[in-house]
C-alpha cells in the first residue's frame, strides 16, 4: 500500500503507453514461455538469475515454488526496472499473484496487465513503486 503522504501512485507516474503493458504466459512444447506485450518480447530468466537463483531451469507459475519465485522476480525487474524494489517484494508478489496464475493446457494462457500488477503491488508493499522509465 502507498503511504498516506504519497501524492502520486505508481500508475499515475507511468506514461500512458506503459499502462498498456501486459505479460502473457503459455506453454510451448511443455516449456513455460512469458512474453511482454505489445511487441511479443520474450521475458527470460537471465537477469533475475544474476540476482537470485531459484530456478535455473526457468519460469513456472501456479504454485509457490522456485520457478514461480524466479518468474515473480523477473516480472518485477522488468516492470519496475528497480532491482532493490524487485528483491524486496518478489516473494510477496509470488504469493499474491504468480502462485495464482493458471494455464495447464497447450492452448491456454494467462495474462497479467499493468493495472493488475499495480493493484497487487499496492496490496503487498508499503512503499510506492518508483518507475525507472
PASE-820713 format. One record per residue: residue number from 1; x, y, z of N, C-alpha, C in turn; residue in three letters. Coordinates in steps of 0.2 Angstrom, whole numbers, plus 5000, padded with zeros to 4 digits. Each point is the difference from the previous one (the first is absolute). Layout:
<sites>
(NUM (X Y Z) (X Y Z) (X Y Z) "ala")
...
</sites>
This chain:
<sites>
(1 (5004 4994 5000) (4996 5006 5000) (5004 5006 5000) "unk")
(2 (4998 5005 4997) (5003 5007 5000) (5000 5003 5007) "unk")
(3 (5005 5004 5002) (4999 5004 5006) (4996 5005 4999) "unk")
(4 (4996 5003 5005) (4995 5005 4999) (5003 5006 4997) "unk")
(5 (5007 5002 5002) (5003 5006 4997) (5002 4999 4993) "unk")
(6 (4999 4995 4997) (5001 4999 4993) (4995 5004 4995) "unk")
(7 (5002 5004 4996) (4995 5004 4996) (4999 4997 4993) "unk")
(8 (5005 4996 4998) (5000 4997 4993) (5000 4992 5001) "unk")
(9 (4995 4997 4997) (5001 4992 5000) (5004 4998 4995) "unk")
(10 (5002 4994 5000) (5005 4997 4995) (4997 5001 4993) "unk")
(11 (4993 4998 4999) (4998 5000 4993) (4999 5008 4998) "unk")
(12 (4999 5004 5004) (5000 5007 4998) (5006 5003 4997) "unk")
(13 (5006 4997 5003) (5006 5003 4998) (5003 4996 4993) "unk")
(14 (4997 4995 4998) (5002 4997 4994) (4997 5003 4994) "unk")
(15 (5003 5000 4995) (4997 5003 4993) (4994 4996 4998) "unk")
(16 (4996 5003 4997) (4994 4996 4998) (5001 4993 4996) "unk")
(17 (5005 5000 4996) (5002 4994 4996) (5002 4995 5005) "unk")
(18 (5003 5001 5005) (5003 4995 5005) (4994 4997 5003) "unk")
(19 (4994 5003 5001) (4994 4997 5003) (4997 4995 4996) "unk")
(20 (5002 5000 4993) (4998 4995 4995) (5004 4993 5001) "unk")
(21 (5005 5000 5004) (5005 4994 5000) (4996 4995 5003) "unk")
(22 (5001 4994 4997) (4997 4994 5003) (5005 4994 4999) "unk")
(23 (5000 4995 5005) (5004 4994 4999) (4996 4995 4999) "unk")
(24 (5002 4995 4996) (4996 4994 4998) (5004 4994 5001) "unk")
(25 (4997 4995 5003) (5004 4994 5001) (4996 4994 4997) "unk")
(26 (5004 4996 4997) (4997 4994 4997) (5005 4994 4999) "unk")
(27 (4998 4995 4998) (5004 4994 5000) (5001 4998 4992) "unk")
(28 (5007 4999 4998) (5001 4998 4994) (5005 4994 5000) "unk")
(29 (4998 4994 4998) (5003 4994 5000) (5002 4999 5007) "unk")
(30 (4995 5001 5005) (5001 4999 5007) (5004 5005 5004) "unk")
(31 (5003 5005 4996) (5004 5005 5004) (4996 5006 5001) "unk")
(32 (5001 5003 5006) (4997 5006 5002) (5003 5006 4996) "unk")
(33 (4996 5004 4997) (5002 5006 4996) (4996 5006 5002) "unk")
(34 (5004 5005 5001) (4997 5007 5002) (5002 5005 4996) "unk")
(35 (4995 5004 4997) (5001 5005 4995) (4998 5007 5003) "unk")
(36 (5003 5005 4999) (4998 5007 5001) (4997 5003 4994) "unk")
(37 (4994 5002 5001) (4996 5003 4994) (4998 5007 5002) "unk")
(38 (5000 5005 4995) (5000 4998 4993) (5007 4999 4998) "unk")
(39 (5001 4996 4994) (5007 4999 4998) (5002 4993 5000) "unk")
(40 (4997 4996 5004) (5001 4993 5001) (5008 4998 5002) "unk")
(41 (5002 5005 5004) (5007 4999 5002) (5000 4994 5006) "unk")
(42 (5005 4995 4999) (5000 4995 5004) (5004 5002 5007) "unk")
(43 (4997 4998 5005) (5003 5002 5007) (5004 4993 5001) "unk")
(44 (5006 5001 5002) (5005 4995 5001) (5002 5000 5008) "unk")
(45 (5002 4995 5002) (5002 5000 5007) (5007 5003 5002) "unk")
(46 (5004 5001 4995) (5008 5002 5001) (5001 5005 5005) "unk")
(47 (4996 5006 4999) (5001 5006 5004) (4998 4998 5007) "unk")
(48 (4995 4997 5001) (4998 4998 5007) (5004 4995 5003) "unk")
(49 (5003 4995 4996) (5004 4995 5003) (5007 5003 5002) "unk")
(50 (5002 5006 4997) (5006 5003 5002) (4999 5003 5007) "unk")
(51 (4994 5001 5003) (4999 5002 5006) (4999 4995 5005) "unk")
(52 (4995 4995 4998) (4998 4995 5005) (4999 4994 4995) "unk")
(53 (5003 4994 5002) (4999 4994 4996) (4995 4995 5004) "unk")
(54 (4994 5001 4998) (4994 4996 5002) (4999 4994 4996) "unk")
(55 (5000 5001 4993) (4999 4995 4995) (5004 5001 4994) "unk")
(56 (5006 4997 5000) (5004 5001 4993) (4996 4997 4994) "unk")
(57 (4996 4995 5001) (4996 4997 4995) (4995 5005 4997) "unk")
(58 (4998 5006 5003) (4995 5004 4997) (4995 5002 5004) "unk")
(59 (4995 5003 4997) (4994 5002 5004) (4994 4995 5001) "unk")
(60 (4996 5001 5005) (4994 4996 5001) (4995 5005 5003) "unk")
(61 (4994 4997 5001) (4995 5004 5003) (4995 4995 5003) "unk")
(62 (4995 5002 5004) (4995 4996 5002) (5001 4997 5007) "unk")
(63 (5005 5001 5003) (5002 4997 5007) (5005 5004 5003) "unk")
(64 (5003 4999 5006) (5004 5004 5003) (5008 4998 5000) "unk")
(65 (5002 4997 4995) (5007 4997 5000) (5005 5005 4997) "unk")
(66 (5006 4997 4998) (5005 5004 4997) (4999 5003 4993) "unk")
(67 (4997 4996 4996) (4998 5003 4993) (4996 5006 5001) "unk")
(68 (4994 5000 5004) (4996 5006 5001) (5004 5005 5003) "unk")
(69 (5005 4999 5005) (5004 5005 5003) (5004 5003 4994) "unk")
(70 (5003 4996 4996) (5004 5003 4995) (4996 5005 4995) "unk")
(71 (4994 4997 4998) (4996 5004 4996) (4998 5007 5004) "unk")
(72 (4998 5000 5006) (4998 5006 5004) (5005 5005 5000) "unk")
(73 (5007 4997 5001) (5005 5005 5000) (5001 5003 4993) "unk")
(74 (5000 4996 4995) (5001 5002 4993) (4995 5005 4998) "unk")
(75 (4993 4999 5002) (4995 5004 4998) (5001 5007 5004) "unk")
(76 (5002 5000 5006) (5001 5007 5003) (5006 5003 4998) "unk")
(77 (5005 4997 4998) (5006 5003 4997) (4998 5003 4994) "unk")
(78 (4997 4997 4996) (4998 5002 4993) (4995 5006 5001) "unk")
(79 (4995 4999 5004) (4995 5005 5000) (5002 5007 5004) "unk")
(80 (5004 4999 5005) (5002 5006 5004) (5007 5003 4998) "unk")
(81 (5004 4995 4997) (5007 5002 4999) (5004 5001 5006) "unk")
(82 (4998 4999 5006) (5003 5001 5006) (5002 4994 5004) "unk")
(83 (5006 4998 5000) (5002 4994 5003) (4999 5000 5007) "unk")
(84 (5001 5005 5004) (4999 5000 5007) (4993 4999 5002) "unk")
(85 (4995 5003 4996) (4993 4999 5001) (4998 4993 4999) "unk")
(86 (5002 4998 4994) (4999 4993 4998) (5002 4995 5005) "unk")
(87 (5006 5000 5003) (5003 4996 5005) (4996 5000 5006) "unk")
(88 (4997 5006 5002) (4997 5001 5006) (4993 4997 5000) "unk")
(89 (4997 5000 4994) (4993 4998 4999) (4998 4994 4996) "unk")
(90 (5004 4997 4997) (4998 4994 4996) (4997 4995 5003) "unk")
(91 (5002 4998 5006) (4997 4994 5004) (4993 5002 5001) "unk")
(92 (4998 5006 5002) (4993 5001 5002) (4996 5000 4993) "unk")
(93 (5003 5003 4995) (4997 5000 4993) (4999 4993 4998) "unk")
(94 (5005 4995 5001) (4999 4993 4998) (4994 4997 5004) "unk")
(95 (5000 5002 5006) (4994 4997 5004) (4993 5003 4998) "unk")
(96 (5000 5006 4999) (4994 5003 4998) (4998 4999 4993) "unk")
(97 (5004 5000 4995) (4999 5000 4993) (5002 4994 4996) "unk")
(98 (5006 4999 5000) (5003 4994 4996) (4998 4993 5002) "unk")
(99 (4999 4999 5006) (4998 4994 5003) (4993 4998 4998) "unk")
(100 (4996 5006 4998) (4993 4999 4998) (4999 5000 4993) "unk")
(101 (5005 5001 4996) (4999 5000 4992) (4999 4992 4998) "unk")
(102 (4996 5000 4995) (4998 4993 4998) (4999 4999 4993) "unk")
(103 (5004 4995 4997) (4999 4998 4993) (5004 4994 4999) "unk")
(104 (4996 4994 5000) (5003 4994 5000) (5001 4997 4993) "unk")
(105 (4995 5001 4996) (5000 4997 4993) (5004 5004 4995) "unk")
(106 (5001 4997 4994) (5004 5003 4995) (4997 5006 4996) "unk")
(107 (4993 5000 5001) (4996 5005 4997) (4998 5006 5005) "unk")
(108 (5002 4999 5006) (4998 5005 5005) (5006 5005 5001) "unk")
(109 (4998 5006 5003) (5005 5005 5002) (4997 5004 5006) "unk")
(110 (5005 5004 5003) (4998 5005 5005) (5002 5006 4998) "unk")
(111 (4997 5006 5002) (5002 5006 4998) (5000 5005 5006) "unk")
(112 (5005 5004 5001) (5001 5004 5006) (5001 5007 4998) "unk")
(113 (4995 5004 5001) (5001 5007 4997) (5004 5005 5005) "unk")
(114 (5002 5006 4998) (5003 5005 5004) (4995 5002 5006) "unk")
(115 (4994 5000 4999) (4995 5002 5005) (5000 4995 5005) "unk")
(116 (5000 4994 4998) (5000 4994 5005) (5006 5000 5004) "unk")
(117 (5006 5001 4997) (5006 5000 5004) (5000 5006 5005) "unk")
(118 (4998 5006 4997) (5000 5006 5005) (4995 4998 5006) "unk")
(119 (4994 4997 4999) (4996 4998 5005) (5003 4996 5005) "unk")
(120 (5003 4994 4997) (5003 4996 5005) (5006 5003 5004) "unk")
(121 (5004 5004 4997) (5005 5004 5003) (4997 5004 5006) "unk")
(122 (4995 5003 4998) (4997 5005 5006) (4998 4995 5006) "unk")
(123 (4998 4994 4998) (4997 4996 5006) (5006 4997 5003) "unk")
(124 (5006 4999 4997) (5005 4996 5003) (5006 5004 5002) "unk")
(125 (5000 5007 4999) (5006 5004 5002) (4998 5006 5004) "unk")
(126 (5004 5002 5004) (4998 5006 5004) (5004 5006 4997) "unk")
(127 (5003 5000 4994) (5003 5005 4997) (4998 5001 4993) "unk")
(128 (5000 5006 4997) (4998 5001 4993) (5006 4997 4995) "unk")
(129 (4998 4998 4995) (5004 4997 4995) (5003 5006 4996) "unk")
(130 (5007 5001 4999) (5003 5005 4997) (5002 4998 4993) "unk")
(131 (4996 5001 4995) (5002 4998 4993) (5006 5003 4998) "unk")
(132 (5004 4996 4996) (5007 5003 4997) (4999 5002 4993) "unk")
(133 (4994 5001 4998) (4999 5002 4993) (5000 5007 4999) "unk")
</sites>
